[in-house]
């Protein structure tokens, strides 16, 4: 199980995404980043998110 927390990008935001695969988490997190934080979709945003996806505990 993989997990991403918005706080890992320095945002004061309680959002987190959890899923079986990194790709599923990435899709959820990228959608949130675009809609909640006005971050542009693209490789730069994906790279930042991907670097902060961890194993769920």
Rosetta constraint file for C-alpha pairs under 8 A:
AtomPair CA 1 CA 18 HARMONIC 7.00 0.50
AtomPair CA 1 CA 19 HARMONIC 5.72 0.50
AtomPair CA 1 CA 20 HARMONIC 4.46 0.50
AtomPair CA 1 CA 21 HARMONIC 6.55 0.50
AtomPair CA 1 CA 55 HARMONIC 6.00 0.50
AtomPair CA 1 CA 56 HARMONIC 5.45 0.50
AtomPair CA 2 CA 18 HARMONIC 5.61 0.50
AtomPair CA 2 CA 19 HARMONIC 5.51 0.50
AtomPair CA 2 CA 20 HARMONIC 5.88 0.50
AtomPair CA 2 CA 21 HARMONIC 6.03 0.50
AtomPair CA 2 CA 22 HARMONIC 5.96 0.50
AtomPair CA 2 CA 25 HARMONIC 6.87 0.50
AtomPair CA 2 CA 53 HARMONIC 6.55 0.50
AtomPair CA 2 CA 54 HARMONIC 5.66 0.50
AtomPair CA 2 CA 55 HARMONIC 4.65 0.50
AtomPair CA 2 CA 56 HARMONIC 5.07 0.50
AtomPair CA 3 CA 16 HARMONIC 7.07 0.50
AtomPair CA 3 CA 17 HARMONIC 5.60 0.50
AtomPair CA 3 CA 18 HARMONIC 4.36 0.50
AtomPair CA 3 CA 19 HARMONIC 6.68 0.50
AtomPair CA 3 CA 22 HARMONIC 7.97 0.50
AtomPair CA 3 CA 25 HARMONIC 6.61 0.50
AtomPair CA 3 CA 53 HARMONIC 5.55 0.50
AtomPair CA 3 CA 54 HARMONIC 5.32 0.50
AtomPair CA 3 CA 55 HARMONIC 5.97 0.50
AtomPair CA 3 CA 56 HARMONIC 5.14 0.50
AtomPair CA 4 CA 8 HARMONIC 7.75 0.50
AtomPair CA 4 CA 16 HARMONIC 5.47 0.50
AtomPair CA 4 CA 17 HARMONIC 5.25 0.50
AtomPair CA 4 CA 18 HARMONIC 6.54 0.50
AtomPair CA 4 CA 25 HARMONIC 6.78 0.50
AtomPair CA 4 CA 29 HARMONIC 7.23 0.50
AtomPair CA 4 CA 49 HARMONIC 7.49 0.50
AtomPair CA 4 CA 52 HARMONIC 6.36 0.50
AtomPair CA 4 CA 53 HARMONIC 4.75 0.50
AtomPair CA 4 CA 54 HARMONIC 6.41 0.50
AtomPair CA 5 CA 9 HARMONIC 7.92 0.50
AtomPair CA 5 CA 14 HARMONIC 7.43 0.50
AtomPair CA 5 CA 15 HARMONIC 6.04 0.50
AtomPair CA 5 CA 16 HARMONIC 4.29 0.50
AtomPair CA 5 CA 17 HARMONIC 6.61 0.50
AtomPair CA 5 CA 52 HARMONIC 7.80 0.50
AtomPair CA 5 CA 53 HARMONIC 7.82 0.50
AtomPair CA 6 CA 10 HARMONIC 7.27 0.50
AtomPair CA 6 CA 11 HARMONIC 5.97 0.50
AtomPair CA 6 CA 12 HARMONIC 7.66 0.50
AtomPair CA 6 CA 13 HARMONIC 5.95 0.50
AtomPair CA 6 CA 14 HARMONIC 6.69 0.50
AtomPair CA 6 CA 15 HARMONIC 5.49 0.50
AtomPair CA 6 CA 16 HARMONIC 6.07 0.50
AtomPair CA 6 CA 29 HARMONIC 7.93 0.50
AtomPair CA 7 CA 11 HARMONIC 4.83 0.50
AtomPair CA 7 CA 12 HARMONIC 5.90 0.50
AtomPair CA 7 CA 13 HARMONIC 5.97 0.50
AtomPair CA 7 CA 14 HARMONIC 7.01 0.50
AtomPair CA 7 CA 15 HARMONIC 7.79 0.50
AtomPair CA 8 CA 52 HARMONIC 6.42 0.50
AtomPair CA 9 CA 48 HARMONIC 7.52 0.50
AtomPair CA 9 CA 49 HARMONIC 7.72 0.50
AtomPair CA 9 CA 52 HARMONIC 7.70 0.50
AtomPair CA 16 CA 29 HARMONIC 7.69 0.50
AtomPair CA 17 CA 25 HARMONIC 5.75 0.50
AtomPair CA 17 CA 28 HARMONIC 6.43 0.50
AtomPair CA 17 CA 29 HARMONIC 6.39 0.50
AtomPair CA 18 CA 25 HARMONIC 5.83 0.50
AtomPair CA 18 CA 56 HARMONIC 7.38 0.50
AtomPair CA 19 CA 24 HARMONIC 5.97 0.50
AtomPair CA 19 CA 25 HARMONIC 5.59 0.50
AtomPair CA 20 CA 24 HARMONIC 7.13 0.50
AtomPair CA 20 CA 25 HARMONIC 7.92 0.50
AtomPair CA 21 CA 25 HARMONIC 6.53 0.50
AtomPair CA 22 CA 26 HARMONIC 5.98 0.50
AtomPair CA 22 CA 50 HARMONIC 7.68 0.50
AtomPair CA 22 CA 53 HARMONIC 7.11 0.50
AtomPair CA 23 CA 27 HARMONIC 6.19 0.50
AtomPair CA 24 CA 28 HARMONIC 6.43 0.50
AtomPair CA 25 CA 29 HARMONIC 6.03 0.50
AtomPair CA 25 CA 53 HARMONIC 7.77 0.50
AtomPair CA 26 CA 30 HARMONIC 5.88 0.50
AtomPair CA 26 CA 46 HARMONIC 7.07 0.50
AtomPair CA 26 CA 49 HARMONIC 6.69 0.50
AtomPair CA 26 CA 50 HARMONIC 6.61 0.50
AtomPair CA 27 CA 31 HARMONIC 6.23 0.50
AtomPair CA 28 CA 32 HARMONIC 6.32 0.50
AtomPair CA 29 CA 33 HARMONIC 6.04 0.50
AtomPair CA 29 CA 49 HARMONIC 7.13 0.50
AtomPair CA 30 CA 34 HARMONIC 6.21 0.50
AtomPair CA 30 CA 41 HARMONIC 6.84 0.50
AtomPair CA 30 CA 45 HARMONIC 7.26 0.50
AtomPair CA 30 CA 46 HARMONIC 6.79 0.50
AtomPair CA 30 CA 49 HARMONIC 7.49 0.50
AtomPair CA 31 CA 35 HARMONIC 6.19 0.50
AtomPair CA 32 CA 36 HARMONIC 5.56 0.50
AtomPair CA 32 CA 37 HARMONIC 7.41 0.50
AtomPair CA 33 CA 37 HARMONIC 5.12 0.50
AtomPair CA 33 CA 38 HARMONIC 6.42 0.50
AtomPair CA 33 CA 39 HARMONIC 5.49 0.50
AtomPair CA 33 CA 40 HARMONIC 7.93 0.50
AtomPair CA 34 CA 38 HARMONIC 4.70 0.50
AtomPair CA 34 CA 39 HARMONIC 4.69 0.50
AtomPair CA 34 CA 40 HARMONIC 5.93 0.50
AtomPair CA 34 CA 41 HARMONIC 6.44 0.50
AtomPair CA 35 CA 39 HARMONIC 7.71 0.50
AtomPair CA 39 CA 45 HARMONIC 7.17 0.50
AtomPair CA 40 CA 45 HARMONIC 6.89 0.50
AtomPair CA 41 CA 45 HARMONIC 6.12 0.50
AtomPair CA 41 CA 46 HARMONIC 7.46 0.50
AtomPair CA 42 CA 46 HARMONIC 6.18 0.50
AtomPair CA 43 CA 47 HARMONIC 5.89 0.50
AtomPair CA 44 CA 48 HARMONIC 6.37 0.50
AtomPair CA 45 CA 49 HARMONIC 6.27 0.50
AtomPair CA 46 CA 50 HARMONIC 5.86 0.50
AtomPair CA 47 CA 51 HARMONIC 6.05 0.50
AtomPair CA 48 CA 52 HARMONIC 6.71 0.50
AtomPair CA 49 CA 53 HARMONIC 6.52 0.50
